[in-house]
Amino acid sequence: MYFRKKQDEELVKESTAVWSCEKEDCKGWMRDNFSFEDEPTCPICSSPMKRDTKMLPVLANPTGEPKPENK
């Protein structure tokens, strides 16, 4: 039998800009710096998405810079 080892170090989390689906019953979201459009549509249900934040593990995207927030 194989048991996975417990992670030695805890993942560092930070408040991250994301796009969340506006549709109530859809759980689609994506990191802002991984989206290709200025105002993306949900890849799951094709509904509009709104800006939001989530506490997520730090993840580098060398090809994309965070987009400025337009409020």
SENU-229265 format. One record per residue (C-alpha): residue number from 1; residue in one letter; x, y, z. Coordinates in nm, 3 decimals. Example, Ala and Ser with C-alpha at 12.3 -4.5 7.8 and 13.67 -1.06 7.14 Angstrom:
2
<rec pos="1" code="a" u="1.230" v="-0.450" w="0.780"/>
<rec pos="2" code="s" u="1.367" v="-0.106" w="0.714"/>
REM end
This chain:
71
<rec pos="1" code="m" u="0.000" v="0.000" w="0.000"/>
<rec pos="2" code="y" u="0.118" v="0.354" w="-0.075"/>
<rec pos="3" code="f" u="0.056" v="0.652" w="0.149"/>
<rec pos="4" code="r" u="0.139" v="1.000" w="0.037"/>
<rec pos="5" code="k" u="0.379" v="1.190" w="0.259"/>
<rec pos="6" code="k" u="0.250" v="1.498" w="0.433"/>
<rec pos="7" code="q" u="0.381" v="1.823" w="0.285"/>
<rec pos="8" code="d" u="0.677" v="1.954" w="0.484"/>
<rec pos="9" code="e" u="0.606" v="2.321" w="0.430"/>
<rec pos="10" code="e" u="0.275" v="2.500" w="0.419"/>
<rec pos="11" code="l" u="0.176" v="2.669" w="0.093"/>
<rec pos="12" code="v" u="0.192" v="3.048" w="0.113"/>
<rec pos="13" code="k" u="-0.145" v="3.206" w="0.030"/>
<rec pos="14" code="e" u="-0.219" v="3.564" w="-0.067"/>
<rec pos="15" code="s" u="-0.520" v="3.764" w="-0.171"/>
<rec pos="16" code="t" u="-0.539" v="3.715" w="-0.548"/>
<rec pos="17" code="a" u="-0.747" v="3.899" w="-0.810"/>
<rec pos="18" code="v" u="-0.981" v="3.657" w="-0.986"/>
<rec pos="19" code="w" u="-1.278" v="3.661" w="-1.222"/>
<rec pos="20" code="s" u="-1.588" v="3.483" w="-1.084"/>
<rec pos="21" code="c" u="-1.894" v="3.375" w="-1.281"/>
<rec pos="22" code="e" u="-2.201" v="3.593" w="-1.217"/>
<rec pos="23" code="k" u="-2.441" v="3.301" w="-1.262"/>
<rec pos="24" code="e" u="-2.568" v="3.182" w="-0.922"/>
<rec pos="25" code="d" u="-2.544" v="2.807" w="-0.986"/>
<rec pos="26" code="c" u="-2.205" v="2.814" w="-1.165"/>
<rec pos="27" code="k" u="-1.879" v="2.785" w="-0.971"/>
<rec pos="28" code="g" u="-1.649" v="2.897" w="-1.254"/>
<rec pos="29" code="w" u="-1.358" v="3.131" w="-1.177"/>
<rec pos="30" code="m" u="-1.008" v="3.207" w="-1.305"/>
<rec pos="31" code="r" u="-0.706" v="3.405" w="-1.190"/>
<rec pos="32" code="d" u="-0.694" v="3.752" w="-1.340"/>
<rec pos="33" code="n" u="-0.336" v="3.717" w="-1.463"/>
<rec pos="34" code="f" u="-0.428" v="3.392" w="-1.645"/>
<rec pos="35" code="s" u="-0.720" v="3.542" w="-1.841"/>
<rec pos="36" code="f" u="-0.669" v="3.644" w="-2.203"/>
<rec pos="37" code="e" u="-0.947" v="3.905" w="-2.221"/>
<rec pos="38" code="d" u="-1.010" v="4.230" w="-2.035"/>
<rec pos="39" code="e" u="-1.360" v="4.112" w="-1.942"/>
<rec pos="40" code="p" u="-1.376" v="3.734" w="-1.988"/>
<rec pos="41" code="t" u="-1.683" v="3.514" w="-2.015"/>
<rec pos="42" code="c" u="-1.718" v="3.199" w="-1.807"/>
<rec pos="43" code="p" u="-1.552" v="2.902" w="-1.979"/>
<rec pos="44" code="i" u="-1.811" v="2.668" w="-1.825"/>
<rec pos="45" code="c" u="-2.145" v="2.840" w="-1.893"/>
<rec pos="46" code="s" u="-2.050" v="3.143" w="-2.114"/>
<rec pos="47" code="s" u="-2.202" v="3.394" w="-1.868"/>
<rec pos="48" code="p" u="-2.035" v="3.728" w="-1.788"/>
<rec pos="49" code="m" u="-1.777" v="3.732" w="-1.510"/>
<rec pos="50" code="k" u="-1.709" v="3.988" w="-1.235"/>
<rec pos="51" code="r" u="-1.389" v="4.084" w="-1.052"/>
<rec pos="52" code="d" u="-1.338" v="3.925" w="-0.711"/>
<rec pos="53" code="t" u="-1.058" v="3.818" w="-0.478"/>
<rec pos="54" code="k" u="-0.970" v="3.480" w="-0.326"/>
<rec pos="55" code="m" u="-0.703" v="3.357" w="-0.087"/>
<rec pos="56" code="l" u="-0.499" v="3.131" w="-0.314"/>
<rec pos="57" code="p" u="-0.152" v="2.975" w="-0.312"/>
<rec pos="58" code="v" u="0.110" v="3.195" w="-0.477"/>
<rec pos="59" code="l" u="0.149" v="3.094" w="-0.840"/>
<rec pos="60" code="a" u="0.380" v="3.266" w="-1.088"/>
<rec pos="61" code="n" u="0.268" v="3.337" w="-1.443"/>
<rec pos="62" code="p" u="0.580" v="3.450" w="-1.631"/>
<rec pos="63" code="t" u="0.381" v="3.538" w="-1.946"/>
<rec pos="64" code="g" u="0.115" v="3.759" w="-1.788"/>
<rec pos="65" code="e" u="0.116" v="4.064" w="-1.567"/>
<rec pos="66" code="p" u="-0.179" v="4.145" w="-1.339"/>
<rec pos="67" code="k" u="-0.423" v="4.373" w="-1.516"/>
<rec pos="68" code="p" u="-0.507" v="4.708" w="-1.355"/>
<rec pos="69" code="e" u="-0.842" v="4.711" w="-1.177"/>
<rec pos="70" code="n" u="-1.106" v="4.932" w="-1.339"/>
<rec pos="71" code="k" u="-1.377" v="5.016" w="-1.092"/>
REM end
